[in-house]
């Protein structure tokens, strides 16, 4: 039988998850501000205004990948809490860079946050390593 020990350093993983919540909330607030500025009423998701759409897409795209991030963050953090916390913070920071690039109105500048894939794929790798260890395949 395999067991998982939660190390004290898992606290850093929890803090990175809290940081991710703060980041997602910040992006949501920016959408709310853009709705007022560009007069986009609910429940309309997008408008004819490209500036609003850039703000909306930065938030929406983050929400699209957020569940996967959370799963990989928690799973990877069980066995490798410090690496997972660092990778998580890299991903969180990259989403701010991504959004700030998008907010310029030039969608190509969202690629400023592409470094976040290092964090996300790192977390995926840690999760795979955990699975391999639990299955005793390595």
C-alpha positions in Angstrom: 0.0 0.0 0.0 1.3 3.4 -0.9 0.9 6.3 1.5 1.3 10.0 1.0 3.0 12.1 3.7 2.1 15.8 3.8 5.3 17.6 4.6 5.3 20.8 6.6 6.6 22.6 3.5 3.2 21.9 1.9 2.3 25.2 3.6 4.2 26.9 0.8 1.9 25.1 -1.7 -1.1 26.5 0.2 0.3 30.0 0.0 0.8 29.6 -3.8 -2.8 28.5 -4.1 -3.9 31.6 -2.1 -1.8 33.8 -4.4 -3.5 32.2 -7.4 -6.9 33.1 -6.0 -5.8 36.7 -5.4 -4.5 36.8 -9.0 -7.8 35.4 -10.5 -9.7 37.9 -8.4 -7.6 40.8 -9.6 -8.2 39.8 -13.2 -12.0 39.6 -12.5 -11.9 43.1 -11.0 -10.2 44.3 -14.2 -13.0 42.9 -16.2 -15.6 44.7 -14.0 -13.7 48.0 -14.5 -13.6 47.4 -18.2 -17.3 46.7 -18.3 -18.0 50.1 -16.8 -15.4 51.9 -18.9 -16.5 50.4 -22.2 -20.2 50.2 -21.3 -20.5 46.4 -21.7 -23.6 45.2 -19.9 -24.2 41.8 -18.4 -24.7 39.1 -19.5 -22.8 40.1 -22.7 -19.4 38.3 -22.6 -17.7 40.2 -25.4 -18.3 43.4 -27.3 -17.4 45.2 -30.5 -14.7 47.0 -28.5 -11.4 45.2 -28.8 -9.9 46.8 -25.7 -12.7 45.3 -23.6 -12.3 41.9 -25.3 -8.6 41.9 -24.5 -9.3 42.4 -20.8 -12.1 39.8 -20.9 -9.9 37.2 -22.7 -7.1 37.6 -20.3 -9.4 36.6 -17.5 -11.3 34.0 -19.4 -8.2 32.2 -20.6 -6.8 32.1 -17.1 -10.1 30.6 -15.9 -9.9 28.0 -18.6 -6.6 26.6 -17.4 -7.1 27.3 -13.7 -8.7 23.9 -12.7 -5.8 22.0 -14.2 -3.3 24.3 -12.4 -5.0 23.6 -9.1 -4.9 19.8 -9.5 -1.3 19.8 -10.6 -0.4 22.2 -7.8 -1.9 20.0 -5.1 -0.7 16.7 -6.5 2.8 17.9 -7.2 3.0 19.5 -3.8 2.3 16.3 -1.9 5.7 14.9 -2.7 7.7 18.0 -3.9 6.2 20.9 -2.0 9.0 23.4 -2.5 9.4 22.8 -6.2 5.6 22.8 -6.6 5.3 26.1 -4.7 8.0 27.8 -6.8 6.4 26.4 -10.0 3.0 27.7 -8.8 4.3 31.2 -8.1 6.0 31.2 -11.6 2.6 30.4 -13.1 0.8 33.0 -11.0 3.3 35.7 -11.9 3.1 34.8 -15.6 -0.7 35.2 -15.6 -0.2 38.8 -14.5 2.4 39.3 -17.2 0.0 37.7 -19.7 -2.9 40.0 -18.6 -0.8 43.1 -18.6 0.4 42.3 -22.2 -3.2 41.7 -23.3 -4.4 44.9 -21.7 -2.3 46.9 -24.1 -4.9 46.1 -26.8 -2.3 44.2 -28.8 -3.1 40.5 -28.3 0.4 39.5 -29.4 1.8 41.1 -26.2 0.0 38.5 -24.1 3.0 36.2 -25.0 4.9 38.1 -22.3 3.4 35.6 -20.0 4.4 32.5 -22.0 7.0 31.7 -19.4 4.1 30.4 -17.2 4.2 27.2 -19.2 7.5 26.4 -17.4 5.6 26.5 -14.1 2.5 24.6 -15.4 4.5 21.9 -17.2 6.8 21.7 -14.2 3.7 21.0 -12.0 2.5 18.4 -14.5 5.9 16.7 -14.3 5.8 16.7 -10.5 2.3 15.1 -10.6 3.4 12.5 -13.1 6.4 11.7 -10.8 4.1 11.3 -7.9 1.9 8.9 -9.9 4.9 6.8 -10.9 6.1 6.7 -7.4 2.7 5.6 -6.0 2.5 2.9 -8.6 6.1 1.9 -7.8 7.0 2.1 -11.5 10.2 3.9 -10.6 
